[in-house]
Amino acid sequence: MLSEDQINEIIKAIKDVSGYDFSEYSPRSFQRRIDKIIEDYRFDYKSLLKKIEKKEPEFYEKLVADITVNTTELFRNPPVWHSVKYRILPKLMENEKVDIWHAGCSTGQEVYSMIILLNELGMLDRVNIYASDLNTTALAQAEKGKYIYRFNIEYLQNFDEVIRKNPYNFEEYNDVPYSKYFDIDQVKDKILIKDFLRNKAIFKKHDIVKRENIFHKKFDLIMCRNVLIYFNLSLQSKVLNFFYDNLKFPGYLVLGYHESILGNEAIKFHKKHYYYTKKLI
Ligand SMILES: C[S@@+](CC[C@H](N)C(=O)[O-])C[C@H]1O[C@@H](n2cnc3c(N)ncnc32)[C@H](O)[C@@H]1O
């Protein structure tokens, strides 16, 4: 295990060569990722540092991908999607235009879940969907919308929970076939998101730490799930303020199932069910 000083040296070297700033990531999870990288790449501390200092974009982009955690799934945590479906989107339904941003979208399953839901609600044509992530490899996969079937099959159950069933009325069942949204090839172990869904979102590389609004929009809904957990409290607070400033009023913020807003920012948002609304202060 590396010492705190060594970890700080690595953070500094990454920042100097690439501009990525991990200094306010949660130290424990950052340390775990670096330890794993050293083990997987068969580096020691000195050789890792030397390799970073060579300034090879291919290497540091890969390193960033390895430092960040990309776990995601279709309709992850169905109760959160029930909030989106039954509480948030109905409030936005009358708007002429709706702007949604997925910040930290990873390989895109969250974005396609939203697009499918909007299509089911008949809102897709009126919604602009923006999606961003730091990890360029994950973003490239998100744009392709192509996934390994065996890793995603159990997530089709989430689709059933959100799209087919109604948790508030067990007698209602909306028999939407998977083939409406996915081309599934079990032999080739592929699940491909249908074309008409893939063209809908704008995917862009974006570093939340820098807190720049690269889409030059205010948003009705920001989805930033399972990203802030990797940041320390000070960075979480700066990012939450940034989201606050870039939400319209009324505006909705959805964090991860296990995440909540603590500290000073709590007074800027109302907590409802599995989401937050912007308070006017
Ligand atoms: C665990 S995934 C969450 C994906 C999705 N939101 C979900 O909940 O299923 C976390 C994502 O945050 C991204 N991420 C981490 N730090 C980031 C940053 N500074 N800017 C943008 N994205 C970041 C990672 O690359 C990763 O894709």
The ligand as a Gaussian input file, in Angstrom:
#p B3LYP/6-31G(d) Opt

LIG

0 1
 C      -20.410000       4.354000     -10.928000
 S      -20.527000       5.211000     -12.448000
 C      -22.201000       5.762000     -12.394000
 C      -22.883000       5.645000     -13.737000
 C      -24.373000       5.987000     -13.703000
 N      -24.582000       7.376000     -13.361000
 C      -25.119000       5.076000     -12.755000
 O      -25.443000       5.480000     -11.645000
 O      -25.379000       3.923000     -13.122000
 C      -19.593000       6.670000     -12.074000
 C      -19.203000       7.448000     -13.325000
 O      -18.741000       8.738000     -12.934000
 C      -17.703000       9.095000     -13.808000
 N      -16.861000      10.157000     -13.190000
 C      -16.024000      10.067000     -12.137000
 N      -15.427000      11.253000     -11.918000
 C      -15.925000      12.115000     -12.845000
 C      -15.697000      13.480000     -13.153000
 N      -14.822000      14.200000     -12.441000
 N      -16.369000      14.034000     -14.189000
 C      -17.237000      13.314000     -14.923000
 N      -17.501000      12.002000     -14.692000
 C      -16.847000      11.412000     -13.664000
 C      -16.937000       7.808000     -14.007000
 O      -16.127000       7.858000     -15.158000
 C      -18.084000       6.800000     -14.092000
 O      -18.451000       6.571000     -15.417000

